[in-house]
Amino acid sequence: MKIPTFQDTFNRYVEWSIEHEEIHRELLAYCRKLGHDYDEVVEHISAEVEANRSAR
């Protein structure tokens, strides 16, 4: 098993950040299209994710 280097970890973080930013951009566009409040939607999703984690 290879132990990840700092560069490996950093590269994964950068990839995750880019994906995360794209997801939020798409979600914002979708919320605007449907007339929903972005912050409320993000809060709801976060609560659902936390509830699912707690249920495990």
C-alpha positions as CSV (number, residue, x, y, z in Angstrom):
1,M,0.0,0.0,0.0
2,K,1.4,3.3,-1.1
3,I,1.3,6.1,1.5
4,P,0.1,9.3,-0.2
5,T,2.5,12.1,-0.5
6,F,1.6,15.7,0.3
7,Q,1.4,16.3,-3.5
8,D,-1.0,13.4,-3.9
9,T,-3.2,14.7,-1.1
10,F,-3.0,18.3,-2.4
11,N,-3.9,17.2,-5.9
12,R,-7.0,15.3,-4.6
13,Y,-8.0,18.4,-2.6
14,V,-7.7,20.6,-5.7
15,E,-9.8,18.1,-7.8
16,W,-12.4,18.0,-5.0
17,S,-12.5,21.8,-4.7
18,I,-13.1,22.2,-8.5
19,E,-15.8,19.6,-8.5
20,H,-17.4,21.1,-5.3
21,E,-17.4,24.6,-6.9
22,E,-18.9,23.3,-10.1
23,I,-21.7,21.5,-8.1
24,H,-22.5,24.7,-6.3
25,R,-22.5,26.7,-9.5
26,E,-24.9,24.2,-11.1
27,L,-27.1,24.2,-7.9
28,L,-27.2,28.0,-7.9
29,A,-28.3,28.1,-11.6
30,Y,-30.9,25.3,-10.9
31,C,-32.3,27.2,-7.9
32,R,-32.6,30.4,-9.8
33,K,-34.3,28.6,-12.7
34,L,-36.9,27.2,-10.3
35,G,-37.2,30.3,-8.1
36,H,-35.9,28.7,-4.9
37,D,-33.7,30.4,-2.4
38,Y,-30.1,28.9,-2.8
39,D,-29.2,29.3,0.9
40,E,-32.4,27.5,2.0
41,V,-31.7,24.7,-0.4
42,V,-28.1,24.3,0.7
43,E,-29.2,24.3,4.4
44,H,-31.8,21.6,3.6
45,I,-29.3,19.5,1.8
46,S,-26.8,19.9,4.6
47,A,-29.4,18.9,7.2
48,E,-30.3,15.8,5.2
49,V,-26.7,14.8,4.8
50,E,-26.1,15.2,8.6
51,A,-29.3,13.2,9.3
52,N,-28.1,10.4,7.1
53,R,-24.7,10.4,8.8
54,S,-26.3,10.2,12.2
55,A,-28.5,7.3,11.1
56,R,-25.5,5.1,10.4
